[in-house]
Amino acid sequence: MVSNQDRISKEIAISNTGPIISAFQCGKLGLLKEYFIVIYITASEICELKNLGWGNDIDKAISDGDIIVVESLIPSEKKYAECIAQKIAKKSTDPNWKSHPKQKR
């Protein structure tokens, strides 16, 4: 039987900027490496991270090449992601799905 730790350590993740910023803030990107083989993000997330002051951190994490991988969305994936963002925004205090509270580092 596979233990939860073994199962989790083999997971692949798709992430937005939130968890990555949290890992950068507490200096624990390495902790994510204990649970995930790879974390996929999109190029737009890199732009957002850089706009929020995390450019050096994300550049280093990507250049290290051991956990964060940048992938482009195909048009149908992008459209689906936008639909999800719109649904989430409707339930938030900011109904504009293209914006959300952004705090600089």
N, C-alpha and C positions, 0 to 999 in steps of 0.2 A: 504494500500500500504506500502511496506517495504522501508524504507529510505536507501540511499547508506551506511550510517554509520552502520545501523543494518545489512545490507547484508555483508559488508566488515568485520565486527566484527565476523562473523561466518565462515570465509574462512579458508581453510586448505592450507598450502603452501608446496612446495617442493623446496629446496634451494641448491645452491652451496655455496662455502665459501664467495663469494663477499659480499652479503648483511649482512651476520653474522659478518664478519670482520668490515664492516662499522658501524654496531650497537655497536660492542665492542669499536671501536676507539672513538666514540663520547659518550660512556657510556649510550646508549639509547636502550639496549635490551628490556627494558620495553615498549618502543614505539611499538615494534613489537607485544607485547601482546595485545595492543589496537586494532590491526587489524586482528590478526590471532589466532585461537584456538590452532593450533599446526603447527610446522614447521618440516618437515621430512628432514633428511640429511642421508648420507651413512657413513659407518665406514671409508671409504677412505678419506672423508672430515675431519673427526676427526684427522686422521694422518696428513693431510695437515695443518690444523689449529695448531696442536701441533708443526709441523716443522717450522711454521711461527711465533711461539712465543705466541700463544693464548691458550696454553694448560690449564692453570689454569682457564681461562675464560670459555672455552667450557666445561671443566669438571664440573664447578659450574653450568652452565646453564643446563646441562643434569641432574645433581644430584638434582637440584631444581625440575625437573620433571613437570614444568608447561608450557613449550612451545616447547622445542627442543626434538625430538624423533629420535633415530637412527634406521634405517631400512636397512636391507640387500637387495640388488638387486638379483633377480633370474637371471640365465644365459641369458635368452632372453632379460630382461630389461637392463642388463649390455651391451650386444651387441648393443642394440638400442641406449643406451647412448653414447657408443663409436662412433657409426656412426654419431650421432649429433655432437660430439666433433670434429670429422674429418672434417665435413662440415664447422664448424665454423673456424677451424684452417686454412683451405684453403683460407679463406677471411681475415686472419689476417697477421700481420707481422711475425708471428712465425708459419710456416706450420707444425711443429711437434706437433701433437695433444696431445701427452703425456706430453708436457711441456708448460708452460706459465710463464710470468714474475712473480716471487715470491719475495716479499719483506718481510723481517723479521720485526717484531714489533719494 
